[in-house]
Amino acid sequence: MTPAKFKAFYDLAYWDQDNDPAGVAADIYAAAQDPNGRSQYKKLLTIPTFELVQQVFALDLIGKGSKQLVVVSLEGQLDVARIVQFDGDRARLVFDYAGTTIQFTDKAPYGILVYARSANQTELFRWSEPRQRFHRGGDQIGLRSGRGRRQSLIFFL
């Protein structure tokens, strides 16, 4: 019997331990069909999601034409972004960071902006090919924001 070939189709299964909101996790499975047409699943990775998952989407954040899975969850008053890089039937967590606001750019220059209100700073993260993960790729920028005002981030790179 020929083994199933795994394609770029992934399932996320959320589960919790003992009905504890702080113990919620997401298992990521690669889905495939065997030669008889039956579905098979291979568990690739478990990532913590805690409390509340706000968004799950795919974006090309490294500029190579492949998309990464982005899971944004709310943990207390912080948004936490976790990014998973897929390589065939393997998956790796390549970014795990929290901030008051997180923005993603899927056009050159690719990056992730994480704003921390308590520190009044924004950090820029970029993909590092040698490290095979995201790293701080820019200066920390302090931004002041008045109460109830919207603020904009403008970067010249």
Secondary structure as the mmCIF struct_conf table of DSSP 4:
data_model
#
loop_
_struct_conf.conf_type_id
_struct_conf.id
_struct_conf.beg_label_comp_id
_struct_conf.beg_label_asym_id
_struct_conf.beg_label_seq_id
_struct_conf.end_label_comp_id
_struct_conf.end_label_asym_id
_struct_conf.end_label_seq_id
HELX_LH_PP_P HELX_LH_PP_P1 THR A 2 ALA A 4
STRN STRN1 LYS A 5 TRP A 15
BEND BEND1 GLN A 17 GLN A 17
TURN_TY1_P TURN_TY1_P1 ASP A 18 ASN A 19
HELX_RH_3T_P HELX_RH_3T_P1 PRO A 21 GLY A 23
STRN STRN2 ALA A 25 GLN A 33
TURN_TY1_P TURN_TY1_P2 PRO A 35 ASN A 36
BEND BEND2 GLY A 37 GLY A 37
STRN STRN3 SER A 39 PRO A 48
BEND BEND3 GLU A 51 GLU A 51
STRN STRN4 LEU A 52 LEU A 59
BEND BEND4 ILE A 62 GLY A 65
STRN STRN5 GLN A 68 GLU A 75
TURN_TY1_P TURN_TY1_P3 GLY A 76 GLN A 77
STRN STRN6 LEU A 78 ASP A 87
TURN_TY1_P TURN_TY1_P4 GLY A 88 ASP A 89
STRN STRN7 ARG A 90 GLY A 99
BEND BEND5 THR A 100 THR A 100
STRN STRN8 THR A 101 THR A 105
BEND BEND6 LYS A 107 PRO A 109
HELX_LH_PP_P HELX_LH_PP_P2 TYR A 110 TYR A 110
STRN STRN9 GLY A 111 ALA A 116
TURN_TY1_P TURN_TY1_P5 ARG A 117 ASN A 120
STRN STRN10 GLN A 121 SER A 128
TURN_TY1_P TURN_TY1_P6 GLU A 129 GLN A 132
STRN STRN11 ARG A 133 ARG A 136
BEND BEND7 GLY A 138 GLY A 138
STRN STRN12 ILE A 141 GLY A 142
TURN_TY1_P TURN_TY1_P7 ARG A 147 GLY A 148
#
